[in-house]
């Protein structure tokens, strides 16, 4: 699904097209709800532990450490919210719902997700 500005939703991920039909994943599985406008993408994600592994000796140590920290934060939050600013590709997240609401106000994000898609997952 095209989200504008070269951003896509596919296979329960949010990505950015990089050419030749390829895209770089920005928000990993499982993106269960999302919405976008001309300026922002907002997303709700419940991380999939099966997809949160790092192949040893593939990335530089610093990148591995950064990814581990990100994955740990996603596991801790579990119900993750994200904002992608299309103009510069800046990604805000993962965040808990309260922080997400505050960040939307700070950034003047007006696009909203339909909450019916989260009800089965958020308790």
C-alpha positions in Angstrom: 0.0 0.0 0.0 1.5 3.3 -1.1 1.6 5.9 1.7 3.0 8.8 -0.3 6.5 10.2 -0.6 8.0 6.7 -1.4 6.8 5.2 1.8 4.9 1.9 1.7 3.0 -0.5 4.0 3.8 -4.1 3.1 3.9 -7.4 4.9 2.9 -5.7 8.2 5.9 -3.3 8.0 6.4 0.3 7.1 9.2 0.9 4.6 10.8 3.4 2.3 11.3 2.6 -1.4 15.0 2.6 -2.4 14.6 1.7 -6.1 14.2 -1.4 -8.3 11.1 -2.4 -6.4 13.0 -2.7 -3.2 12.3 -1.0 0.1 14.1 -0.5 3.4 12.1 -1.5 6.5 11.7 1.4 8.9 9.1 -0.1 11.3 9.3 -3.9 11.6 6.6 -6.4 12.0 3.8 -6.5 13.3 2.4 -3.1 12.2 -1.3 -3.6 13.0 -2.6 -0.1 12.4 -1.4 2.9 10.5 -2.5 6.1 8.7 -0.8 8.8 6.8 -1.3 12.3 5.3 1.0 14.4 3.2 3.4 15.1 6.1 3.3 12.1 8.5 2.8 8.4 8.9 1.6 7.2 12.3 1.7 3.5 13.2 0.8 1.1 16.0 3.0 -2.0 16.3 3.1 -5.1 18.4 6.7 -6.4 17.9 7.1 -9.9 16.6 9.9 -11.6 18.6 10.5 -14.1 15.8 11.6 -11.2 13.6 13.7 -9.5 16.2 17.0 -11.3 15.9 20.4 -10.0 14.9 22.7 -12.1 12.7 26.1 -12.2 14.4 29.1 -10.7 12.6 26.9 -9.1 9.9 26.8 -5.6 11.2 29.5 -3.5 12.9 29.4 -3.9 16.7 28.0 -0.3 17.3 25.0 -1.0 15.0 24.4 -4.4 16.7 24.3 -2.6 20.1 21.9 0.1 18.8 19.6 -2.5 17.3 19.6 -4.6 20.6 18.7 -1.4 22.6 15.9 -0.7 20.1 14.6 -4.3 20.3 14.8 -4.2 24.1 12.8 -1.0 24.2 10.2 -2.5 21.8 9.8 -5.6 23.9 9.4 -3.5 27.1 6.8 -1.2 25.6 5.1 -4.1 23.7 2.4 -1.8 22.3 4.5 0.5 20.3 3.5 3.8 18.6 5.6 5.5 15.9 5.6 8.7 13.9 7.5 9.1 10.6 8.0 12.6 9.3 8.0 12.3 5.5 9.9 15.6 4.8 13.2 14.4 6.3 12.5 10.7 7.1 12.8 11.3 10.8 11.4 8.5 12.9 10.0 9.0 16.4 9.5 5.8 18.4 8.9 3.4 19.7 6.7 5.2 22.2 3.9 4.3 24.6 0.5 5.7 23.8 0.7 8.7 26.2 4.1 9.7 24.8 2.8 9.2 21.3 -0.1 11.6 22.0 2.2 14.2 23.4 4.6 13.9 20.5 1.7 14.3 18.0 0.9 17.6 19.7 4.5 18.8 19.7 4.8 18.0 16.0 1.3 19.1 15.1 0.5 15.7 13.7 -3.2 15.7 12.8 -3.5 12.3 11.0 -5.2 9.7 13.2 -5.5 5.9 13.2 -8.8 4.2 13.4 -8.8 2.8 17.0 -10.9 -0.2 16.1 -7.9 -2.0 14.7 -6.1 -1.7 18.1 -8.9 -2.9 20.4 -8.0 -6.6 20.1 -4.4 -5.9 21.1 -4.5 -3.1 23.6 -5.8 -4.0 27.0 
